[in-house]
Amino acid sequence: GKYTTCDADPPHFYLRMTRAKVISNKKIVCGPAYLVLEDFPIYIAAIPFGYFPNSSTYTSGILIPTYGEEQSRGFYLREGGYYWAANEYFDLALRGDIYSKGSWATKVHSNYRKRYRFNGSFDFSYNLNKISEQPLPDASTQRGFSLIWSHSQDAKANPNRTFSANVNLSTSSFDKQNALTVRSYLQTQKSSSISYSKKFENTPFNLSLNLRHSQNSRDTTISLSIPELTFNMSKVNPFKAKVRVGSIKWYEKISFSYSGNLKNSITAKEKDLLDKSLVRDWQNGIQHSIPISLPSFNLLKFINVSPSFNYSERWYSNYINKSYDPNYTSPIRNAQDPHVVIDTVYAFRRNYNYSYSINTSTNIYGMYTMRNPNSRINAIRHKITPSASFSYTPDFGQKKFRFWDSYIDGDGKSQYYNHFERGIFGSAGRGESGAITFSLNQNLEARVLQDQAKDSTKTKDNKPVYKKVKIIDNLGISASYNMIADSMKLSPSIPISLRTTVKGVSVNLGANLNPYMVDKEGKVYDEYVWNHLKGFNKLGRLTNANLSFGMNFESKKGKKEGEENKKKIEEDKALPGAYSDYVDFNIPWSFRFDYSFYYTNSFRPKSKPTDPNPKKINQSLNMGGRLNLTEKWNMDVNTNFDIQAMKFSFTTINVNRTMHCWAMSFGFVPFGERKSYSFNLSASSAILRDLKVSKQSSWRDN
């Protein structure tokens, strides 16, 4: 007999069964069978017996494992287990891996859904990797786990309460040993959040509760915020009349809002996290913020003026005291070691700060109309948005506030410190501030004759059709000046940014200028560069700059079909062992590249040849291309090139062949730590996904 999921006549492939038994609407059981592809028998894809579901509903069953060999972990069986189709709301898959050299893994996956209420999925994996064999010198044992949970609530379930979860938590050893895709291998940052929010109907209040997590698998640092509670009140006008009589009074425009935030967090290394003390090592506190907006008005008709007052208060359960002890004895060295002693006092303390500010802004427009009536450019518009603000903050370092204190160090000098410098929400600053902040943003756009049909660029009433084309999306610069400061009143960093798009090329440029001079030791002092330097150096010292741009090219046919078909294509291809289920065969060819440049200068002179260079430049080029060799053949190449190091960092090559009912894929990583390859030939149907020819190498064997 024959079994196939191909509906062509004759079928492109089928499973040739020596004998079989069909149980109607339940299952098909067969004896020895082998694959026949395009009437060519493939005996290496033979099975001793087969079991195929023959039901229109979901069913439980055994998950057939894949097999192979790795040099470091030995022969293996992967992804074998059992699938339980519990009901229409819930399912469960239990899988496992086992290796001949002692490594193993267990995996749990579940999907759940309740219509019009919620849906989600849950994944948990735990593995033990034994690399090489005992008692070899390179033998090692690593344990790791991964937890992925996704939960979303239907928008119609409850408009006033929402609950969602997006958890992605794992150990660094698990990520290193089990990354199967390009994205998972290159990803070093992970984050998670579990959120609950509630809106109090017919009130301005809302509440949100969050549990957050982030980790860096490169240095094994984990940050937790458990919990993070926020209570907000949206803007209200307390003096607004309930019944309108006459015009609006000025005091009716006064408004304020409130935000309260409770936070408990910690940052630690993965191996030390469970040993941390909740009292000593975790940071926690409560912050209250009350911004008050006073009535705004127009100055000289065109300048909008908005005064405001901001109050912020923080509550902490502990604070610190510092003192210098010249007779301190080190318990480690058992010797006298004069140093600053920090004492933590566990008691409730509050600190606060407030400020006044006035913000002004306006828009200035310039228009240039072309005189040539035959010009495709009809006009150019220049928009300038200048803004300025003044803010005043008192000196909260005064003794009457009790936020700052001082001690005498070993040299007899007074050293100031903040009692709340370890506070999770910070503290009030020291020193009076009266700062003026300036910013200038500009954009430039043209009114261009639109390309219509070849025989006309006019509408039915014989008028030309124009479109707006942005020349400069944004060109901005900002700076601040503290009038009350004793020295260095101008801000030490003046950022400049440019963003534009030219014929599909997105360009981003940024730079930071420092207006102050530096001495021979690289220390900044209070002298402006324009009083001492010449040429472009008078503008300021360039401390850092960045440039990035990218291009996408594709065939005209691809562009046309791409506009008709807006399907999202997965960009990253899987590494050996897992390949993409979808490949775009509509675009004959495409090519993209992204260039990034970053420059920094610390202006610190090199006193020794081994000292780091104060100037650093990083350049990288990401390139990728897709080519449809024929209607059925597709090749995909992605690579990253480090221009400074003059070497490729990560490259993948994928070749795909698809037909009506089967697919072939070849993946190749030619060099680097993940050097490997994979070949897969399989049926497209999910029922016969285990009917395949597979050959692959593992990067672990390099």
C-alpha positions, 0 to 999 in steps of 0.5 A: 500500500501507499501512504502520502499527504500529497494531493497531486496525481500521481503523488510526488512522494509516498510511503511504500508499505509492505502491509498495513491496517486501516481503522476508520476514523482512528489510525493506520498501522503498517509494517516495514515501509520506505520512502519513495520520492519522485518514483525513486525509492530511498531505502535509507529512509525506511522504518520497521513499522508505522503509526499514523493518526487517522482522526479529524480531531486532536489526539494524544500520542508518542513523539518520535525522537531524532538520533545522531552523534556528537563528539563531545556528548556521544550518540543521542536521542532527542525530542522524544516523548509523549503528547497529551491532547487533554481537551480543547483548552489545554495540551501538554508535551513531555520530551527528553534528550539522552546522550551516551556519555551521560548528558540528558535533558527534560522538557515540558511544553503546554498551550492553553486557551479560553475563547474570549478570555485568555491564551498562553504557552509554557515551556520549561527545560532542564538539562545536565551536560557532561562534556567529554568523559571522566576522568579526562582533564577537559571533562566538565558537568554543567546544569542549566534550566530555561523557563519561557511563559507567555500569557495574554488576555483578550481585550474584550475580557475585562476593560478595567483589569488586565493581566499579561506575562512575558517570561524568558529566564534561563541560566547562562550555561543553558544559553551557551549549550542550547542555542539553536538559532542565530538570534538565540546565539547572538542574544546576550540580553534577556528580560521578563515581565509579569504585569497586572493593571486595574483602572478604577472606573469613573475615577482618575486612578489606576494601579499596576503591579509588575514583576521584572527581570533582566539578565546578561548571559555574557557576564551572568548578571541578573537584575530583579524588581520584585515587586514594582507597584505603581499608583497613578492619578491622571491630571485633574483641575481641582478649581474647575467650575462644575457649572460653567458661568461666563468665561474660564477663569485663570485659576481653573486651568491649574492642574496636577497629577500624582504618581506613587511608585514602590520598588524592591530590586537587586542586581547580582551575579547568577551564582550569588543571587540566592545568598543575598539578604533581603534586608541588607542587599536588596534596594527598596523604597517608595517615591511620590511625584506631584507635578503641578501645571500652572496656566499657560499663556502666549507671549507676543502671540506666537511664544507659548509659555508654560510655568510648572512646579514639581515636588518629589519625595522618597521614603527609605527604610535605611540610610548611611553614615560615613566617618574616617577612622585612622585607627581602623584594623583590617580583619583580613590583614590584621593590620592597621588600615585607616579608611572611611567607615560606612555604617548602615542605619535601619530606620525610616527616613524621608527626603524630598526636593522641589523645583520651579520651571518655565518652558517656552516654545514656538514654531518658525516656518520658512517657505521657498517657492521655485520660480521655474514653472517646469521644475518638479520641485514646487516648494521647499519648507523649512521648520524651526522649533526653538525652545527654552526653559528656566528651572530653579532648584534650591540647595538641598545640601544645606544642614537644615534638610539633613540630606547631606553631611560631611567628614574630615578625611586623612588629609584634613579635608571635608568630604561631603556625602549623601545619606541616601546615595544608595537609595533606589530612587536617588536623593535630592542634589547638593548645590543651588541650580538656576539653569537655562536649557536651550534646544533647536530642532529643524526639519526640511521637506520639499513639495515634489510632483508625484509620479502618476501614470506614464501619460499624465501627472495630473488629476481629472480637473487637470491639476498637478498632483504633489507629494511631500518628500522629507529632506531632513527629518530632524536636525537638533542641538541642545545645551544648558547654562547654570547661572548660579554655579560657581564655575563651568556654568555651560553644560559639559556635553552639547549633543547634536543629532541628524536623522534623514532618509535619502532614496530609501537610505536611512542615515543617523548621525550623532555627536557630543561636543565639550566646550571646555579645555583640557590640561596636559593630564586630561583634566577639564578646566573652566576655559572655553575652547573658542577662546584658545583654539582655531578652525573647527576646534572652536566649536568644541572638543568632539568626545564621541560621534556615531554614524549609521546607515543602511540600504535595501536593494531588490529586483523590480519584480520583488518590489511589486510583489512585495507591495501586494503581499505584506506577509512578515518574513522571518529574517534569521535562519536556524542553525543546524538542527532547526531550519525555517518553516517559511521561505519567501520565493516571491522575491527573485533577489534582494540585498541589504547592508547596514553600516555603523561607526562609533568614535570616542575620545577621552583626551587622556594622554598616554603616560606609558606605551601600555596605556589605552589609546584615548581615541577608539573607533569601532566599525561594523558592516552587516550584510545579507542577501537572498537569491532565487536561483530558480522558481524552487531554489532559494539561497540566503546569506547573512554575515557580519564584518568587523572593519577594525579587526578586519575579520568576519564575526558570524556568517550563515549560508542557507539553501532551500528547495521547495516543492508541492509537498516536500522541502529540502534545506541545507545550512552552513556556518563556514567558520567561527565558534559555531562552525557546522552544517546541516542537511534536511529532506522532509515532507511538508506535512506536520503528520509526516515531519519525522519522515526525513533524511537528516545529516548534520554536524555539531559546533560542539565538535569543533 
